[in-house]
C-alpha cells in the first residue's frame, strides 16, 4: 500500500503542524484582546519571547509558555480523527 510508505513523513509533518500550532497559540496569547496601539506599546516589533508576555487580568490565568483551550481542542479533534482513520482504513504500525 502506497500510504504505508509515507507514514513516517506524514507523522513528521503532523508533528510539526501540532508543534507550530502550540507555539503560535502560546505566543498569540500575548496579543489576545489587545488593540494595535497596546501591542506596539507593550511589545518589541523584532522579537517576542514567553518572558516578554504582559501579565494582565486576561493573561494571568496562564503560565509562561502555556497554550489556550483552542489548542487543546485541536489536539483532541486530531486524535479522534486519527483514530477514526486508523479504524476505517485498518492501518497498523
NORJORA-V269397 format. One record per pair of residues at least 12 apart in sequence whose ideal C-beta (glycine too) atoms are under 8 Angstrom apart, sorted by the first residue. I is the first residue (numbers start at 1). J is the second residue. Records with the same first field share a line. If there is no record, write none. Layout:
I->J ; J
//
This chain:
3->89 ; 91
4->91
7->91 ; 93
14->78
18->74 ; 75 ; 78
21->71 ; 74
22->67 ; 71
25->67 ; 68 ; 70 ; 71
26->50 ; 65 ; 66 ; 67
27->48 ; 50 ; 53
29->53 ; 59 ; 62 ; 66 ; 67 ; 68
30->43 ; 48 ; 52 ; 53 ; 54 ; 59
31->43
32->58 ; 59 ; 68
33->58
42->54
50->64 ; 65
51->64
//
